[in-house]
Amino acid sequence: MARISPEAKQRYAEKVKEYKKTAEAIVEREKSILKTLADDDQRGNVHKWITLAEERLNLASYYLLLNRVSLALLNTRNEGFLNDARKSCYQAIIYLEDVVSNYLDVPFSEYEDRLELIGQYQDDRRCYLARKLGFTIQLVQDSFGENSKWKWSFVELEGRYATVVKNLIDLRHVVEGLDPRAPGYESRVALVALCKSRLAKAADRYRERYELSTGRIDDFKHAIAFLSTLRRIHAWLGENDDSEQVKKKLEVWKAKMNSDEQRAEAGAKAAEAKARQQGKAQPGRR
C-alpha cells in the first residue's frame, strides 16, 4: 500500500468534516425521536418508526459518501464507514419491522392489523421507501466488494428486506388496486413486482449460501420459506401459472433438502458408531 502524504491526509480531513457533522446531526435526531416513542400511541409511533427508517437510510448514504471521499483522496477503502452504513441498513429494516412485522410465510390475517396503522401512506410512498432501502443495501454490498468478509451475512439482510417489502403491501385491496384505472396503479404494480423479485432473490441467495458456504440445513429451510411465500403471493394475485411453476421448484428443493438431511443424519450416526467402536478397541492399561 502506497504511503499517504500529509497533504492528502489534510485534504481528506477538511473534506469529510462537514459530512461527519451532518451524519452526527442525524444520529442526534434519531436519539431525540427514540426518547418520545413511549409518550405516543401505536399509530403515532408508526409514523416515527418510518421517519427513523428514512433517517437511517440517509445516514447510510453519508457513510457511503465518506467512503468515496476516502477512495478519492487516500486511495483506500474505509471499512469503518462501510460497516456503519451496513449497520444503518439493518437498523432501517428493524424500524420497518416494528411497523409491518417480520412475518414471512404466514397468512395475511396474522399481520393485517399492522397495515391498518399505515393506511395514510399511499403505495407511491411505500414503493419509494422500499426502493430506497434496496438501492442503499446494494450500494453497501458493492462498496464492500465481492470478496468481503460480510459477503454471506448480506443474505440475511436481503431476506429481511424482502420480507419487509412483502409486508408493506396491503393484500386486502391489492387485487382491485391492480386495475389500471385505480389511483396509484403504477406504484402498486411496481411494489408488487419488487416484492416478487426480492422473494425469489432471497430464496436463491439462501440456497446459494447453503451450497457454497454454511452447509446448514437451516439456510435451506429459509430458502424454502421464501419460495413458499412467493407461491403464496402468486396464488393471492390469481397468477396460477406462476404459482404452479414455483410449486414445482418447491417440490424439487424439498426433495433435495430431505435427501441432504437424511444423508447428514446417516453420516452423523456412522461417525458416532465408529467412535464407539474405536473406544472399545483401545487396549486397557496394564
C-alpha positions as CSV (number, residue, x, y, z in Angstrom):
1,M,0.0,0.0,0.0
2,A,1.4,3.4,-1.0
3,R,2.3,5.9,1.7
4,I,-0.3,8.6,2.2
5,S,1.2,12.1,2.2
6,P,0.4,14.6,5.0
7,E,-1.1,16.9,2.3
8,A,-3.5,14.2,1.2
9,K,-4.5,13.5,4.8
10,Q,-5.1,17.2,5.4
11,R,-7.3,17.5,2.3
12,Y,-9.2,14.4,3.4
13,A,-9.8,15.7,7.0
14,E,-11.1,19.0,5.6
15,K,-13.4,17.3,3.1
16,V,-15.0,14.9,5.5
17,K,-15.5,17.4,8.3
18,E,-18.9,18.7,7.1
19,Y,-20.2,15.3,6.1
20,K,-19.3,13.9,9.5
21,K,-21.1,16.8,11.1
22,T,-24.3,16.1,9.1
23,A,-24.1,12.4,10.0
24,E,-23.7,13.2,13.7
25,A,-26.8,15.5,13.4
26,I,-28.8,12.6,12.0
27,V,-27.8,10.4,14.9
28,E,-28.8,13.1,17.4
29,R,-32.2,13.5,15.7
30,E,-32.7,9.7,16.0
31,K,-31.9,9.8,19.7
32,S,-34.4,12.6,20.2
33,I,-37.2,10.7,18.4
34,L,-36.5,7.5,20.2
35,K,-37.0,9.3,23.5
36,T,-40.5,10.2,22.5
37,L,-41.7,6.8,21.4
38,A,-43.1,5.8,24.8
39,D,-45.1,9.0,25.0
40,D,-47.1,8.3,21.9
41,D,-49.8,5.8,20.9
42,Q,-49.1,3.0,18.5
43,R,-50.3,4.9,15.4
44,G,-48.1,7.9,16.3
45,N,-45.2,5.6,16.9
46,V,-45.7,4.1,13.4
47,H,-45.0,7.5,11.9
48,K,-41.9,7.9,14.0
49,W,-40.6,4.4,13.1
50,I,-41.0,5.2,9.4
51,T,-39.2,8.6,9.9
52,L,-36.4,6.8,11.7
53,A,-36.0,4.2,8.9
54,E,-35.8,7.0,6.4
55,E,-33.2,8.9,8.5
56,R,-31.2,5.7,8.9
57,L,-31.0,5.3,5.1
58,N,-29.9,9.0,4.8
59,L,-27.2,8.2,7.4
60,A,-26.1,5.2,5.4
61,S,-25.8,7.4,2.3
62,Y,-23.5,9.8,4.2
63,Y,-21.3,6.9,5.4
64,L,-21.1,5.7,1.8
65,L,-20.1,9.2,0.7
66,L,-17.4,9.4,3.3
67,N,-16.0,6.1,2.0
68,R,-16.0,7.5,-1.6
69,V,-14.0,10.5,-0.3
70,S,-11.5,8.2,1.3
71,L,-11.2,6.3,-2.0
72,A,-10.8,9.5,-4.0
73,L,-8.3,11.3,-1.7
74,L,-6.5,8.5,0.1
75,N,-6.9,5.7,-2.4
76,T,-8.1,3.4,0.3
77,R,-11.5,1.9,1.3
78,N,-12.7,2.9,4.7
79,E,-14.1,-0.3,6.3
80,G,-15.3,1.7,9.3
81,F,-17.6,3.9,7.3
82,L,-18.8,0.9,5.3
83,N,-19.6,-1.1,8.4
84,D,-21.5,1.9,9.8
85,A,-23.5,2.0,6.5
86,R,-24.2,-1.7,6.8
87,K,-25.4,-1.3,10.4
88,S,-27.6,1.6,9.3
89,C,-29.3,-0.6,6.7
90,Y,-30.0,-3.2,9.4
91,Q,-31.4,-0.6,11.7
92,A,-33.7,0.8,9.0
93,I,-35.1,-2.6,8.5
94,I,-35.6,-3.1,12.2
95,Y,-37.6,0.1,12.4
96,L,-39.8,-1.1,9.4
97,E,-40.2,-4.5,11.0
98,D,-41.6,-2.6,14.1
99,V,-44.2,-1.2,11.7
100,V,-45.2,-4.1,9.4
101,S,-43.8,-7.1,11.3
102,N,-41.1,-9.6,10.2
103,Y,-43.6,-12.4,9.4
104,L,-42.8,-14.4,6.4
105,D,-44.7,-17.5,5.3
106,V,-47.9,-16.8,7.2
107,P,-51.5,-15.9,6.3
108,F,-52.1,-12.2,5.8
109,S,-54.6,-12.2,8.6
110,E,-51.7,-12.6,11.1
111,Y,-50.3,-9.1,10.4
112,E,-53.1,-7.2,8.6
113,D,-53.7,-5.1,11.7
114,R,-50.3,-3.6,11.1
115,L,-51.3,-2.4,7.7
116,E,-54.3,-0.5,9.1
117,L,-51.9,1.7,11.1
118,I,-50.2,2.9,7.9
119,G,-53.3,3.5,5.8
120,Q,-52.3,7.1,5.3
121,Y,-49.1,6.0,3.5
122,Q,-50.1,5.5,-0.1
123,D,-48.4,2.9,-2.3
124,D,-46.2,5.6,-4.1
125,R,-44.6,6.4,-0.8
126,R,-44.3,2.7,0.2
127,C,-42.7,1.9,-3.1
128,Y,-40.3,4.8,-2.9
129,L,-39.2,3.7,0.6
130,A,-38.8,0.1,-0.4
131,R,-36.7,1.0,-3.5
132,K,-34.6,3.4,-1.5
133,L,-33.9,0.7,1.1
134,G,-33.0,-1.9,-1.6
135,F,-30.8,0.6,-3.5
136,T,-28.9,1.5,-0.3
137,I,-28.3,-2.1,0.6
138,Q,-27.0,-2.8,-2.9
139,L,-24.7,0.2,-2.7
140,V,-23.2,-1.0,0.5
141,Q,-22.7,-4.5,-0.9
142,D,-21.0,-3.1,-4.0
143,S,-18.8,-0.8,-1.9
144,F,-17.6,-3.8,0.2
145,G,-16.7,-5.7,-2.9
146,E,-17.2,-9.4,-3.9
147,N,-14.6,-10.8,-1.6
148,S,-15.7,-9.0,1.6
149,K,-15.9,-11.0,4.9
150,W,-19.5,-9.8,5.1
151,K,-20.5,-11.4,1.8
152,W,-22.7,-14.2,3.2
153,S,-24.0,-12.1,6.1
154,F,-25.8,-9.9,3.4
155,V,-28.0,-12.9,2.7
156,E,-29.9,-12.3,5.9
157,L,-30.1,-8.6,5.2
158,E,-31.6,-9.3,1.8
159,G,-34.0,-11.7,3.2
160,R,-35.3,-9.3,5.9
161,Y,-35.5,-6.7,3.2
162,A,-37.7,-8.9,1.0
163,T,-39.9,-9.7,4.0
164,V,-40.5,-6.0,4.8
165,V,-41.3,-5.3,1.1
166,K,-43.9,-8.1,1.1
167,N,-45.4,-6.8,4.4
168,L,-45.7,-3.2,3.1
169,I,-48.3,-4.5,0.6
170,D,-52.0,-4.3,1.7
171,L,-53.1,-7.7,0.3
172,R,-56.7,-6.9,1.2
173,H,-57.0,-4.4,-1.6
174,V,-54.1,-5.2,-3.9
175,V,-56.0,-7.2,-6.5
176,E,-58.6,-4.5,-7.1
177,G,-55.9,-1.9,-7.0
178,L,-54.1,-3.6,-9.9
179,D,-56.8,-2.3,-12.2
180,P,-55.1,0.3,-14.5
181,R,-57.9,2.8,-13.7
182,A,-57.3,2.6,-10.0
183,P,-55.4,5.6,-8.3
184,G,-51.8,4.7,-7.6
185,Y,-51.8,1.9,-10.1
186,E,-48.2,2.3,-11.4
187,S,-46.7,2.5,-7.9
188,R,-48.7,-0.5,-6.7
189,V,-47.6,-2.6,-9.7
190,A,-44.0,-1.6,-9.1
191,L,-44.2,-2.5,-5.4
192,V,-45.8,-5.9,-6.2
193,A,-43.1,-6.6,-8.8
194,L,-40.4,-5.6,-6.4
195,C,-41.9,-7.9,-3.8
196,K,-41.9,-11.0,-6.1
197,S,-38.4,-10.4,-7.4
198,R,-36.9,-9.9,-3.9
199,L,-38.6,-13.0,-2.5
200,A,-37.2,-15.0,-5.4
201,K,-33.8,-13.5,-4.9
202,A,-33.8,-14.2,-1.2
203,A,-34.7,-17.8,-1.8
204,D,-31.9,-18.2,-4.3
205,R,-29.4,-16.5,-2.0
206,Y,-30.1,-18.6,1.0
207,R,-29.9,-21.7,-1.2
208,E,-26.5,-20.4,-2.5
209,R,-25.2,-19.8,1.0
210,Y,-26.2,-23.3,1.9
211,E,-24.5,-24.9,-1.1
212,L,-21.3,-22.7,-1.1
213,S,-20.7,-21.6,2.4
214,T,-22.5,-23.0,5.5
215,G,-24.0,-26.3,4.6
216,R,-26.5,-25.6,7.4
217,I,-29.9,-27.1,6.8
218,D,-31.5,-24.0,8.4
219,D,-30.3,-22.0,5.4
220,F,-32.0,-24.4,3.1
221,K,-35.2,-24.2,5.2
222,H,-35.1,-20.4,4.9
223,A,-34.7,-20.7,1.1
224,I,-37.8,-22.9,1.0
225,A,-39.8,-20.5,3.3
226,F,-39.1,-17.6,0.9
227,L,-40.0,-19.7,-2.1
228,S,-43.2,-20.8,-0.3
229,T,-44.1,-17.1,0.4
230,L,-43.6,-16.3,-3.3
231,R,-46.0,-19.0,-4.2
232,R,-48.5,-17.7,-1.6
233,I,-48.3,-14.2,-3.3
234,H,-48.8,-15.6,-6.8
235,A,-51.8,-17.6,-5.5
236,W,-53.3,-14.5,-3.8
237,L,-52.9,-12.5,-7.0
238,G,-54.5,-15.3,-9.1
239,E,-51.3,-15.9,-11.0
240,N,-52.0,-19.6,-11.4
241,D,-49.3,-20.4,-13.9
242,D,-46.6,-18.7,-11.9
243,S,-47.8,-20.3,-8.7
244,E,-47.6,-23.8,-10.3
245,Q,-44.1,-23.1,-11.5
246,V,-43.0,-22.1,-8.0
247,K,-44.8,-25.2,-6.7
248,K,-42.7,-27.5,-8.9
249,K,-39.5,-25.7,-7.8
250,L,-40.5,-26.1,-4.2
251,E,-41.1,-29.8,-4.6
252,V,-37.6,-30.3,-6.1
253,W,-36.0,-28.2,-3.4
254,K,-37.8,-30.0,-0.6
255,A,-36.8,-33.4,-2.0
256,K,-33.2,-32.2,-2.2
257,M,-33.3,-30.8,1.4
258,N,-34.8,-34.1,2.8
259,S,-32.2,-36.1,1.0
260,D,-29.4,-33.9,2.3
261,E,-30.8,-34.1,5.8
262,Q,-31.1,-37.8,5.8
263,R,-27.6,-38.2,4.4
264,A,-26.2,-35.9,7.2
265,E,-28.1,-37.8,9.9
266,A,-26.7,-41.1,8.5
267,G,-23.2,-39.7,8.4
268,A,-23.5,-38.5,12.0
269,K,-24.7,-41.9,13.2
270,A,-21.9,-43.7,11.3
271,A,-19.4,-41.3,12.8
272,E,-20.8,-41.9,16.3
273,A,-20.8,-45.7,15.8
274,K,-17.2,-45.6,14.6
275,A,-16.1,-43.5,17.6
276,R,-17.8,-46.0,19.9
277,Q,-16.1,-48.9,18.1
278,Q,-12.7,-47.3,18.3
279,G,-13.2,-46.7,22.0
280,K,-13.9,-50.4,22.6
281,A,-10.9,-51.4,20.5
282,Q,-8.4,-49.4,22.6
283,P,-6.3,-51.8,24.8
284,G,-6.7,-51.4,28.6
285,R,-3.9,-50.3,30.8
286,R,-1.7,-53.0,32.5
